[in-house]
């Protein structure tokens, strides 16, 4: 059974940093394409960053230059380093994966690309 488990959320002041982690389990082989999304109440889920198996990344314009997606090559754990956080970055952050063997489409992540989702971790940025 595929599972994605996020951690690392919390409360931080504007201008601060957080690092989110996502541990994937149940895959026969490591996924080719993983991503981070976020959602605030009343809004659609928004793609934040995407990483493919050869290290190509794509970011939403709103986070370019502030967020960095990466993956530990040994464990496969997915990370999202978030710097210079603003109030607009608050929300629930979700880890997502495409099925094994399926690469990323070009451009920022779209919800309909991804089949597997974590439960989310909450990020709250205050002034």
C-alpha positions, 0 to 999 in steps of 0.5 A: 500500500502506497503511503506518503507521510509529511512532517516538518510543518509548524508556526513561524514568523514572516521572513523565517524558514521551515523544511518539510519532509515526505517519506514515501513507502509501498512503492515497488520502485522509487517514483519518477515524479514527486511534488509539493502542493498547498491549500488554504481554506476555500481555495483550490489546491496549488502546485508549489514545486515538482522534482523528477528522477533526474533532478529537474525542478519546476516551481510556481512563480509565487515561490521561485527563489524562495523554496527549494525542492530536493530529495535524499538519494539514499532514502528517497525522502522528499524535502521542501525548504521554504525560506523568506516565508510570507503570510501568503505561504500559510496553508496545508502542504501536501506531498504527492507522487505520480505512479512508478514509471511515470515522469513529470510533465513540463511546468509547475505541478498540476493536481491531475498529474498525481495519483498519490497524496499524503495527509498534509502538514500545516504551515502557519506564518505570522507577522 
